[in-house]
Amino acid sequence: VLSANQTISSATMAKVTVYEGEFLTFRAAFADPDGDTLTFSAELANGGALPAGAEFVEVSAGAGSLIQEFRWRPADDQAGSYEVICVISDGKADPVSEPLPIDVLPNEPPSFMLEGVSGEQVEVIKVSGKITMIKVAAGTALQIAMIGSDPDGDPLTWTVTGLPENEVVAQQTETTVPGRQLFTWTPSLPLAR
């Protein structure tokens, strides 16, 4: 007398939310109480392939067990809701399907504005109301105040590039005004034109 094939077990997969550009990874474990070898496949609920860049990678497989790792960094144009269907089979009974809902939220770019430029012997040149050049005398401190925000609430990281070699900009986060940064630079030598 043969015993009946037992059902494959898996943990219910909860809905996952990620922003575009963020790396999403998690593991899914499956088990077969009969110790049968398990096979795995995944596709979207509409029968289509996984979104571009998304993949499942086998982490381990043994008698009656299987662990798959999901990896995906959604691109800037992949915001939306996805339902991935994971299909597990022991080759004997009907396959087991597990839905995996994923919401990809748009990641809007931060915005910033120049709040002010100050310092002695500083000349601000504007064209059509926009700053096109800031002139400062060597050895004179230039202060630039910037205010930035991110519509998604992500923390901002500020960097300054394009300075002459060996020049340093002091950066200070203003605690009195959210998102405000103060940059101070004292050019050490006149710049060659």
Contacts in CASP RR format, 6 or more apart in sequence:
PFRMAT RR
TARGET T0000
AUTHOR 0000-0000-0000
METHOD contacts of the structure
MODEL  1
VLSANQTISSATMAKVTVYEGEFLTFRAAFADPDGDTLTFSAELANGGAL
PAGAEFVEVSAGAGSLIQEFRWRPADDQAGSYEVICVISDGKADPVSEPL
PIDVLPNEPPSFMLEGVSGEQVEVIKVSGKITMIKVAAGTALQIAMIGSD
PDGDPLTWTVTGLPENEVVAQQTETTVPGRQLFTWTPSLPLAR
5 34 0 8 1.000
5 36 0 8 1.000
5 90 0 8 1.000
5 92 0 8 1.000
5 93 0 8 1.000
6 32 0 8 1.000
6 33 0 8 1.000
6 34 0 8 1.000
7 33 0 8 1.000
7 93 0 8 1.000
7 96 0 8 1.000
8 30 0 8 1.000
8 31 0 8 1.000
8 32 0 8 1.000
8 38 0 8 1.000
8 88 0 8 1.000
8 89 0 8 1.000
8 90 0 8 1.000
8 93 0 8 1.000
8 96 0 8 1.000
9 30 0 8 1.000
9 31 0 8 1.000
9 32 0 8 1.000
9 33 0 8 1.000
10 28 0 8 1.000
10 29 0 8 1.000
10 30 0 8 1.000
10 31 0 8 1.000
10 86 0 8 1.000
10 88 0 8 1.000
10 96 0 8 1.000
10 98 0 8 1.000
11 28 0 8 1.000
11 29 0 8 1.000
12 98 0 8 1.000
13 28 0 8 1.000
13 86 0 8 1.000
13 98 0 8 1.000
13 99 0 8 1.000
13 100 0 8 1.000
15 101 0 8 1.000
15 102 0 8 1.000
15 103 0 8 1.000
16 24 0 8 1.000
16 26 0 8 1.000
16 100 0 8 1.000
16 101 0 8 1.000
16 102 0 8 1.000
16 103 0 8 1.000
17 102 0 8 1.000
17 103 0 8 1.000
17 104 0 8 1.000
17 105 0 8 1.000
18 24 0 8 1.000
18 72 0 8 1.000
18 74 0 8 1.000
18 102 0 8 1.000
18 103 0 8 1.000
18 104 0 8 1.000
18 105 0 8 1.000
19 74 0 8 1.000
19 104 0 8 1.000
19 105 0 8 1.000
19 106 0 8 1.000
19 107 0 8 1.000
19 152 0 8 1.000
20 74 0 8 1.000
20 75 0 8 1.000
20 76 0 8 1.000
20 77 0 8 1.000
20 78 0 8 1.000
20 79 0 8 1.000
20 104 0 8 1.000
20 105 0 8 1.000
20 106 0 8 1.000
20 107 0 8 1.000
21 73 0 8 1.000
21 74 0 8 1.000
21 75 0 8 1.000
21 76 0 8 1.000
21 107 0 8 1.000
22 73 0 8 1.000
22 74 0 8 1.000
22 107 0 8 1.000
23 71 0 8 1.000
23 72 0 8 1.000
23 73 0 8 1.000
24 70 0 8 1.000
24 71 0 8 1.000
24 72 0 8 1.000
24 73 0 8 1.000
24 74 0 8 1.000
24 102 0 8 1.000
25 69 0 8 1.000
25 70 0 8 1.000
25 71 0 8 1.000
25 72 0 8 1.000
26 69 0 8 1.000
26 70 0 8 1.000
27 59 0 8 1.000
27 67 0 8 1.000
27 68 0 8 1.000
27 69 0 8 1.000
27 70 0 8 1.000
28 56 0 8 1.000
28 67 0 8 1.000
28 68 0 8 1.000
28 69 0 8 1.000
28 70 0 8 1.000
28 86 0 8 1.000
28 98 0 8 1.000
28 100 0 8 1.000
29 65 0 8 1.000
29 66 0 8 1.000
29 67 0 8 1.000
30 38 0 8 1.000
30 40 0 8 1.000
30 65 0 8 1.000
30 66 0 8 1.000
30 67 0 8 1.000
30 68 0 8 1.000
30 88 0 8 1.000
30 96 0 8 1.000
31 64 0 8 1.000
31 65 0 8 1.000
31 66 0 8 1.000
32 38 0 8 1.000
32 64 0 8 1.000
32 65 0 8 1.000
32 90 0 8 1.000
33 64 0 8 1.000
34 64 0 8 1.000
34 90 0 8 1.000
34 92 0 8 1.000
35 63 0 8 1.000
35 64 0 8 1.000
35 65 0 8 1.000
35 90 0 8 1.000
36 64 0 8 1.000
36 90 0 8 1.000
36 91 0 8 1.000
36 92 0 8 1.000
37 61 0 8 1.000
37 62 0 8 1.000
37 63 0 8 1.000
37 64 0 8 1.000
37 90 0 8 1.000
38 61 0 8 1.000
38 64 0 8 1.000
38 65 0 8 1.000
38 66 0 8 1.000
38 88 0 8 1.000
38 89 0 8 1.000
38 90 0 8 1.000
39 88 0 8 1.000
39 89 0 8 1.000
39 90 0 8 1.000
39 91 0 8 1.000
40 56 0 8 1.000
40 58 0 8 1.000
40 66 0 8 1.000
40 68 0 8 1.000
40 86 0 8 1.000
40 87 0 8 1.000
40 88 0 8 1.000
41 86 0 8 1.000
41 87 0 8 1.000
42 50 0 8 1.000
42 56 0 8 1.000
42 84 0 8 1.000
42 85 0 8 1.000
42 86 0 8 1.000
42 87 0 8 1.000
43 49 0 8 1.000
43 50 0 8 1.000
43 84 0 8 1.000
43 85 0 8 1.000
43 87 0 8 1.000
44 50 0 8 1.000
44 51 0 8 1.000
44 82 0 8 1.000
44 83 0 8 1.000
44 84 0 8 1.000
44 85 0 8 1.000
45 83 0 8 1.000
45 84 0 8 1.000
45 85 0 8 1.000
45 99 0 8 1.000
47 85 0 8 1.000
50 56 0 8 1.000
50 84 0 8 1.000
51 72 0 8 1.000
51 74 0 8 1.000
51 78 0 8 1.000
51 82 0 8 1.000
52 75 0 8 1.000
52 78 0 8 1.000
53 72 0 8 1.000
53 73 0 8 1.000
53 75 0 8 1.000
54 70 0 8 1.000
54 71 0 8 1.000
54 72 0 8 1.000
54 84 0 8 1.000
55 70 0 8 1.000
55 71 0 8 1.000
55 72 0 8 1.000
56 68 0 8 1.000
56 69 0 8 1.000
56 70 0 8 1.000
56 71 0 8 1.000
56 86 0 8 1.000
57 68 0 8 1.000
57 69 0 8 1.000
57 71 0 8 1.000
58 66 0 8 1.000
58 67 0 8 1.000
58 68 0 8 1.000
58 69 0 8 1.000
59 67 0 8 1.000
59 68 0 8 1.000
59 69 0 8 1.000
60 66 0 8 1.000
60 67 0 8 1.000
61 67 0 8 1.000
64 90 0 8 1.000
66 88 0 8 1.000
68 86 0 8 1.000
70 84 0 8 1.000
70 100 0 8 1.000
74 104 0 8 1.000
76 107 0 8 1.000
78 104 0 8 1.000
79 104 0 8 1.000
79 105 0 8 1.000
79 106 0 8 1.000
80 103 0 8 1.000
80 104 0 8 1.000
80 105 0 8 1.000
81 101 0 8 1.000
81 102 0 8 1.000
81 103 0 8 1.000
81 104 0 8 1.000
82 101 0 8 1.000
82 102 0 8 1.000
82 103 0 8 1.000
82 104 0 8 1.000
83 99 0 8 1.000
83 100 0 8 1.000
83 101 0 8 1.000
83 102 0 8 1.000
84 99 0 8 1.000
84 100 0 8 1.000
84 101 0 8 1.000
84 102 0 8 1.000
85 97 0 8 1.000
85 98 0 8 1.000
85 99 0 8 1.000
85 100 0 8 1.000
86 97 0 8 1.000
86 98 0 8 1.000
86 99 0 8 1.000
86 100 0 8 1.000
87 95 0 8 1.000
87 96 0 8 1.000
87 97 0 8 1.000
88 95 0 8 1.000
88 96 0 8 1.000
88 97 0 8 1.000
88 98 0 8 1.000
89 95 0 8 1.000
89 96 0 8 1.000
105 152 0 8 1.000
107 152 0 8 1.000
107 154 0 8 1.000
108 150 0 8 1.000
108 151 0 8 1.000
108 152 0 8 1.000
110 148 0 8 1.000
110 149 0 8 1.000
110 150 0 8 1.000
110 151 0 8 1.000
110 154 0 8 1.000
110 156 0 8 1.000
111 148 0 8 1.000
111 149 0 8 1.000
111 150 0 8 1.000
111 151 0 8 1.000
112 146 0 8 1.000
112 147 0 8 1.000
112 148 0 8 1.000
112 149 0 8 1.000
113 146 0 8 1.000
113 147 0 8 1.000
113 148 0 8 1.000
114 131 0 8 1.000
114 144 0 8 1.000
114 145 0 8 1.000
114 146 0 8 1.000
115 145 0 8 1.000
115 146 0 8 1.000
115 147 0 8 1.000
115 180 0 8 1.000
116 144 0 8 1.000
116 145 0 8 1.000
117 124 0 8 1.000
117 131 0 8 1.000
117 134 0 8 1.000
117 142 0 8 1.000
117 143 0 8 1.000
117 144 0 8 1.000
117 145 0 8 1.000
118 142 0 8 1.000
118 143 0 8 1.000
118 145 0 8 1.000
119 136 0 8 1.000
119 140 0 8 1.000
119 141 0 8 1.000
119 142 0 8 1.000
119 143 0 8 1.000
120 137 0 8 1.000
120 140 0 8 1.000
120 141 0 8 1.000
121 136 0 8 1.000
121 137 0 8 1.000
121 140 0 8 1.000
122 134 0 8 1.000
122 135 0 8 1.000
122 136 0 8 1.000
122 140 0 8 1.000
122 142 0 8 1.000
123 134 0 8 1.000
123 135 0 8 1.000
123 136 0 8 1.000
124 131 0 8 1.000
124 133 0 8 1.000
124 134 0 8 1.000
124 135 0 8 1.000
125 131 0 8 1.000
125 132 0 8 1.000
125 133 0 8 1.000
125 134 0 8 1.000
125 135 0 8 1.000
126 132 0 8 1.000
134 142 0 8 1.000
134 144 0 8 1.000
136 142 0 8 1.000
136 185 0 8 1.000
136 187 0 8 1.000
137 187 0 8 1.000
138 187 0 8 1.000
138 188 0 8 1.000
138 189 0 8 1.000
138 190 0 8 1.000
139 186 0 8 1.000
139 187 0 8 1.000
139 188 0 8 1.000
140 186 0 8 1.000
140 187 0 8 1.000
141 184 0 8 1.000
141 185 0 8 1.000
141 186 0 8 1.000
142 184 0 8 1.000
142 185 0 8 1.000
142 186 0 8 1.000
142 187 0 8 1.000
143 182 0 8 1.000
143 183 0 8 1.000
143 184 0 8 1.000
144 182 0 8 1.000
144 183 0 8 1.000
144 185 0 8 1.000
145 174 0 8 1.000
145 180 0 8 1.000
145 181 0 8 1.000
145 182 0 8 1.000
145 183 0 8 1.000
146 158 0 8 1.000
146 180 0 8 1.000
146 181 0 8 1.000
146 182 0 8 1.000
146 183 0 8 1.000
147 177 0 8 1.000
147 179 0 8 1.000
147 180 0 8 1.000
147 181 0 8 1.000
148 156 0 8 1.000
148 179 0 8 1.000
148 180 0 8 1.000
148 181 0 8 1.000
149 156 0 8 1.000
149 178 0 8 1.000
149 179 0 8 1.000
150 156 0 8 1.000
156 179 0 8 1.000
158 171 0 8 1.000
158 181 0 8 1.000
158 183 0 8 1.000
160 169 0 8 1.000
160 171 0 8 1.000
160 183 0 8 1.000
160 185 0 8 1.000
163 169 0 8 1.000
163 185 0 8 1.000
164 187 0 8 1.000
164 189 0 8 1.000
164 191 0 8 1.000
166 188 0 8 1.000
167 185 0 8 1.000
167 187 0 8 1.000
167 188 0 8 1.000
168 185 0 8 1.000
169 183 0 8 1.000
169 184 0 8 1.000
169 185 0 8 1.000
170 183 0 8 1.000
170 184 0 8 1.000
170 185 0 8 1.000
171 181 0 8 1.000
171 182 0 8 1.000
171 183 0 8 1.000
172 181 0 8 1.000
172 182 0 8 1.000
172 183 0 8 1.000
172 184 0 8 1.000
173 179 0 8 1.000
173 180 0 8 1.000
173 181 0 8 1.000
174 180 0 8 1.000
174 181 0 8 1.000
174 182 0 8 1.000
END
